[in-house]
Amino acid sequence: MLKINYDSKKSIRGAFGEELAALGRENPSIVALDADLSGSTQTTQFAKAYPERFFDVGIAEQDLITTALGLSLTGKIPFAATFAVFATGRAYDQIRNSICYQRANVKIIGAHGGITVGEDGASHQALEDISLMRGLPNMTVIVPGDYEQTRQVVRFAAKSNGPVYIRLSRMNVPDVYDVKYKFDINKAIILKEGSDVTLITCGDILSEVIKAGEFLNKKGISAEIINIPVIKPLDSETIIKSIKKTKLAVTVENHSVIGGLGSAVCEVLSEHSPHRVIRLGVNDVFGQSGTPNELLKFYGLDAESIANRIIETKR
């Protein structure tokens, strides 16, 4: 079983800020933009190192995206960051018609995704951003789950050509991967093999799913755990192969059950390997104010709740 120190946690958005600043040293074409949230998104690290290549457009998300487009057309590689709920909601038309339609080389960073934004409440908790972004032609959608994976995803985005949406969490999380890990845009990661159920997840609740797998193992249920950081393009092959073995998929995501990872998995399996899928996430409601841990428990996304749901299903 994976050995994870659940008490030692790191910042996903901190990994983004550090890696972006490091990339700025290597490539003078990289620029960063923010919408008056640089301290929260951690673009402040880039801004301090390269103030002449940092642009704060203020609370104007549509301007954020169209300015990033303009910079990309001059040969720059823009990383445009703000809260996920504002990046994808307020600026959807600009992302669709200006970025994706032209296949512009713009990287959109949606920070503070999901209910783990916490006390800021429903207005700031993006629960539909993955759905919005994965429905757009030409858009790559990535949801990293820990510090090292985030760092490598940011580096991949800088070197790839075309629109990329990276969803980041506010919540600090345990390390799952170390420097030996190699991010692959085309591959999901089987963290543990199992025979009774396939747990599929992404983002900041990755460690909760791993912990749930440990609990299930003690109860005699063999869980296969798959981390899918890349929601689009989806690694269908790994999913299909696992479900043919276990016959039951449980998707777990810090997002609405509509249109996100669970929906993507259902689409694949309905066409290629029809088996039961249980989607765990936020069930078509808005979020609310509370601590991240309180909210994970309330919405059934903590390790104990995930494990108990599976135990009930297997009875």
C-alpha positions as CSV (number, residue, x, y, z in Angstrom):
1,M,0.0,0.0,0.0
2,L,1.1,3.6,-0.6
3,K,2.9,5.2,2.3
4,I,1.6,8.7,2.9
5,N,2.2,11.1,5.7
6,Y,-1.3,12.5,6.1
7,D,-0.1,15.0,8.7
8,S,2.5,16.7,6.4
9,K,0.8,18.9,3.8
10,K,1.9,21.3,1.1
11,S,0.3,24.0,-1.0
12,I,-0.8,23.1,-4.5
13,R,-1.1,26.8,-5.5
14,G,2.3,27.3,-3.9
15,A,3.7,24.7,-6.2
16,F,2.2,26.6,-9.1
17,G,3.7,29.9,-8.0
18,E,7.1,28.4,-7.4
19,E,7.2,26.6,-10.7
20,L,6.0,29.5,-12.7
21,A,8.7,31.7,-11.3
22,A,11.3,29.0,-12.1
23,L,10.0,28.8,-15.7
24,G,10.3,32.6,-15.9
25,R,14.0,32.3,-15.3
26,E,14.3,29.7,-18.1
27,N,12.1,31.3,-20.7
28,P,11.7,35.1,-21.2
29,S,8.6,34.6,-23.3
30,I,6.6,33.5,-20.3
31,V,4.4,36.2,-18.8
32,A,1.8,36.1,-16.0
33,L,-1.5,37.9,-15.6
34,D,-3.8,38.1,-12.6
35,A,-7.2,39.6,-11.7
36,D,-6.3,41.3,-8.4
37,L,-5.7,38.0,-6.6
38,S,-2.0,37.5,-7.0
39,G,-1.5,36.7,-3.3
40,S,-4.1,34.0,-3.4
41,T,-3.2,32.5,-6.7
42,Q,0.6,32.8,-6.0
43,T,1.4,34.7,-9.2
44,T,3.0,37.1,-6.7
45,Q,6.1,35.0,-6.8
46,F,6.5,35.6,-10.6
47,A,5.6,39.3,-10.1
48,K,8.4,39.8,-7.6
49,A,11.0,38.2,-9.8
50,Y,9.8,39.7,-13.2
51,P,7.7,42.8,-12.6
52,E,8.0,43.9,-16.2
53,R,6.4,40.6,-17.3
54,F,3.5,40.6,-14.8
55,F,0.2,42.2,-15.5
56,D,-2.6,42.8,-12.9
57,V,-5.7,43.7,-14.8
58,G,-7.8,44.2,-11.7
59,I,-11.2,42.7,-11.1
60,A,-11.9,42.3,-14.8
61,E,-11.8,38.6,-15.8
62,Q,-12.9,39.2,-19.4
63,D,-10.0,41.6,-19.8
64,L,-7.7,39.1,-18.2
65,I,-8.5,36.5,-20.9
66,T,-8.5,38.9,-23.8
67,T,-5.2,40.5,-22.7
68,A,-3.7,37.0,-22.4
69,L,-4.9,36.3,-26.0
70,G,-3.2,39.5,-27.3
71,L,0.1,38.6,-25.6
72,S,-0.1,35.1,-27.0
73,L,-0.4,36.5,-30.5
74,T,2.9,38.4,-30.1
75,G,4.7,35.1,-29.2
76,K,4.4,35.3,-25.4
77,I,3.3,32.3,-23.3
78,P,0.7,33.8,-20.9
79,F,-0.4,32.2,-17.7
80,A,-3.7,33.9,-16.7
81,A,-4.7,33.2,-13.1
82,T,-7.7,34.0,-10.9
83,F,-10.3,32.0,-8.9
84,A,-11.7,29.1,-10.9
85,V,-15.3,30.4,-10.4
86,F,-14.4,33.7,-12.0
87,A,-12.0,32.5,-14.6
88,T,-14.5,30.0,-16.1
89,G,-17.8,31.7,-15.3
90,R,-17.3,35.4,-15.9
91,A,-14.9,34.9,-18.9
92,Y,-16.5,31.9,-20.6
93,D,-17.4,33.7,-23.8
94,Q,-13.8,35.1,-24.1
95,I,-12.4,31.6,-23.4
96,R,-14.7,30.0,-26.0
97,N,-14.5,32.5,-28.8
98,S,-11.1,34.1,-28.3
99,I,-8.9,31.4,-26.9
100,C,-10.3,28.0,-27.9
101,Y,-11.7,28.9,-31.3
102,Q,-8.3,30.2,-32.3
103,R,-6.3,27.6,-30.4
104,A,-4.5,30.4,-28.8
105,N,-1.5,29.4,-26.6
106,V,-3.0,30.6,-23.3
107,K,-2.8,28.8,-20.0
108,I,-5.7,29.5,-17.7
109,I,-5.2,28.8,-14.0
110,G,-8.4,28.3,-12.0
111,A,-7.3,28.6,-8.4
112,H,-9.5,27.8,-5.4
113,G,-11.6,25.1,-7.1
114,G,-14.3,23.1,-5.3
115,I,-15.9,23.3,-1.9
116,T,-12.5,23.3,-0.2
117,V,-12.3,27.0,-0.8
118,G,-14.0,26.8,2.6
119,E,-15.5,29.8,4.5
120,D,-15.8,32.0,1.4
121,G,-18.9,30.0,0.6
122,A,-21.0,29.2,-2.5
123,S,-20.2,32.4,-4.4
124,H,-16.5,31.4,-4.6
125,Q,-16.7,27.7,-4.8
126,A,-16.4,26.6,-8.4
127,L,-18.3,23.3,-8.8
128,E,-19.0,23.5,-12.5
129,D,-15.7,24.7,-14.0
130,I,-14.4,21.3,-15.1
131,S,-17.7,20.8,-16.9
132,L,-17.5,24.2,-18.6
133,M,-13.9,23.7,-19.7
134,R,-14.0,20.1,-20.9
135,G,-16.9,20.9,-23.2
136,L,-14.8,23.3,-25.2
137,P,-13.0,22.1,-28.3
138,N,-9.2,22.4,-28.3
139,M,-9.1,22.8,-24.5
140,T,-6.9,20.6,-22.3
141,V,-8.2,20.2,-18.8
142,I,-5.9,19.2,-15.9
143,V,-6.6,18.8,-12.2
144,P,-3.4,18.0,-10.3
145,G,-3.6,16.3,-6.9
146,D,-0.5,17.2,-4.9
147,Y,2.6,19.5,-4.9
148,E,4.9,17.5,-7.3
149,Q,2.1,16.7,-9.7
150,T,1.2,20.4,-9.9
151,R,4.8,21.4,-10.4
152,Q,5.1,19.0,-13.4
153,V,1.7,20.0,-14.8
154,V,2.7,23.7,-14.9
155,R,6.0,22.8,-16.6
156,F,4.1,20.7,-19.2
157,A,1.7,23.5,-19.9
158,A,4.5,26.0,-20.5
159,K,6.0,23.7,-23.1
160,S,2.8,22.6,-24.8
161,N,1.1,24.6,-27.6
162,G,-2.6,25.5,-27.2
163,P,-5.2,26.3,-24.6
164,V,-4.8,24.6,-21.2
165,Y,-7.0,24.9,-18.1
166,I,-5.3,23.9,-14.8
167,R,-7.5,23.7,-11.7
168,L,-5.8,24.3,-8.4
169,S,-7.0,23.9,-4.8
170,R,-6.8,26.3,-1.9
171,M,-6.4,23.4,0.6
172,N,-3.0,22.1,1.4
173,V,-2.6,18.4,0.8
174,P,-0.2,15.5,1.6
175,D,2.5,14.4,-0.8
176,V,1.4,11.4,-2.9
177,Y,4.2,11.7,-5.6
178,D,7.9,12.4,-5.3
179,V,10.5,13.6,-7.8
180,K,10.6,10.1,-9.4
181,Y,7.1,10.8,-10.8
182,K,6.8,11.7,-14.4
183,F,3.6,13.5,-15.6
184,D,2.2,12.1,-18.9
185,I,-0.6,13.9,-20.6
186,N,-1.9,10.6,-22.0
187,K,-1.8,8.4,-19.0
188,A,-3.7,8.0,-15.8
189,I,-1.8,6.6,-12.8
190,I,-2.7,3.3,-11.1
191,L,-1.6,4.0,-7.6
192,K,-2.8,0.6,-6.2
193,E,-4.1,-2.5,-7.9
194,G,-7.3,-4.1,-6.7
195,S,-10.0,-6.6,-7.7
196,D,-13.3,-5.5,-6.1
197,V,-13.8,-1.8,-6.9
198,T,-12.1,0.9,-9.0
199,L,-11.7,4.2,-7.2
200,I,-11.1,7.0,-9.7
201,T,-10.3,10.6,-8.6
202,C,-8.5,13.8,-9.3
203,G,-7.4,17.0,-7.5
204,D,-7.1,17.8,-3.8
205,I,-9.1,14.9,-2.5
206,L,-6.7,12.3,-3.9
207,S,-5.2,11.6,-0.5
208,E,-8.8,11.1,1.0
209,V,-9.4,8.5,-1.7
210,I,-6.2,6.7,-0.9
211,K,-7.1,6.8,2.8
212,A,-10.5,5.4,1.9
213,G,-8.8,2.6,0.0
214,E,-6.8,1.7,3.2
215,F,-9.9,1.5,5.2
216,L,-11.6,-0.7,2.6
217,N,-8.6,-3.0,2.6
218,K,-9.0,-3.6,6.3
219,K,-12.6,-4.5,5.6
220,G,-11.6,-7.1,3.1
221,I,-12.5,-5.0,0.0
222,S,-9.7,-4.8,-2.6
223,A,-9.8,-1.3,-4.1
224,E,-7.9,-0.3,-7.3
225,I,-7.0,3.4,-7.1
226,I,-6.6,5.4,-10.2
227,N,-5.5,9.0,-10.2
228,I,-6.7,10.9,-13.4
229,P,-5.1,14.3,-13.4
230,V,-6.0,14.9,-17.0
231,I,-9.7,15.1,-17.5
232,K,-9.3,15.9,-21.2
233,P,-7.9,14.2,-23.1
234,L,-9.1,11.2,-20.9
235,D,-7.1,8.0,-20.7
236,S,-10.0,5.8,-21.6
237,E,-7.8,2.6,-22.0
238,T,-6.8,2.5,-18.3
239,I,-10.3,3.1,-17.1
240,I,-11.8,0.4,-19.4
241,K,-9.2,-2.2,-18.5
242,S,-9.7,-1.6,-14.7
243,I,-13.5,-1.8,-14.9
244,K,-13.5,-5.0,-16.9
245,K,-11.6,-6.5,-13.9
246,T,-13.5,-5.0,-10.9
247,K,-17.0,-4.5,-12.5
248,L,-17.6,-1.4,-10.3
249,A,-16.4,2.1,-10.7
250,V,-16.6,4.9,-8.0
251,T,-15.6,8.3,-9.1
252,V,-14.7,10.9,-6.4
253,E,-14.4,14.5,-7.2
254,N,-14.5,17.9,-5.6
255,H,-16.9,19.1,-8.2
256,S,-20.5,18.7,-9.2
257,V,-21.4,15.1,-10.2
258,I,-22.8,16.7,-13.4
259,G,-20.3,17.2,-16.2
260,G,-17.0,16.5,-14.4
261,L,-14.8,13.5,-13.9
262,G,-17.7,11.2,-13.1
263,S,-19.6,12.2,-16.3
264,A,-16.4,11.7,-18.4
265,V,-16.0,8.2,-17.0
266,C,-19.6,7.3,-17.6
267,E,-19.3,8.5,-21.2
268,V,-16.4,6.2,-21.8
269,L,-17.9,3.1,-20.1
270,S,-21.3,3.5,-21.7
271,E,-19.7,3.1,-25.1
272,H,-17.0,0.6,-24.4
273,S,-17.6,-1.4,-21.2
274,P,-21.0,-0.8,-19.5
275,H,-20.7,-1.4,-15.8
276,R,-22.1,0.3,-12.7
277,V,-20.6,3.7,-11.9
278,I,-21.2,5.5,-8.6
279,R,-20.4,9.2,-8.8
280,L,-19.4,10.8,-5.5
281,G,-19.2,14.6,-5.6
282,V,-21.5,17.5,-5.0
283,N,-25.1,16.5,-6.0
284,D,-26.5,19.4,-8.0
285,V,-26.4,21.9,-5.2
286,F,-24.4,25.0,-4.4
287,G,-21.7,24.9,-1.7
288,Q,-21.8,26.7,1.6
289,S,-19.5,28.2,4.2
290,G,-17.5,26.0,6.5
291,T,-14.0,24.7,7.0
292,P,-12.6,22.4,4.2
293,N,-12.8,19.4,6.4
294,E,-16.3,20.2,7.6
295,L,-17.5,20.5,4.0
296,L,-15.8,17.4,2.8
297,K,-17.6,15.5,5.6
298,F,-20.9,17.2,4.9
299,Y,-20.8,16.3,1.1
300,G,-19.5,12.8,1.7
301,L,-16.1,13.4,0.3
302,D,-13.9,12.5,3.3
303,A,-12.2,9.2,3.5
304,E,-14.6,7.6,6.0
305,S,-17.7,8.6,4.0
306,I,-16.2,7.4,0.7
307,A,-15.3,4.0,2.3
308,N,-18.7,3.6,4.0
309,R,-20.6,4.3,0.7
310,I,-18.6,1.6,-1.0
311,I,-19.2,-0.9,1.9
312,E,-22.9,-0.3,1.7
313,T,-22.8,-0.9,-2.1
314,K,-20.9,-4.1,-1.7
315,R,-23.3,-5.6,0.9
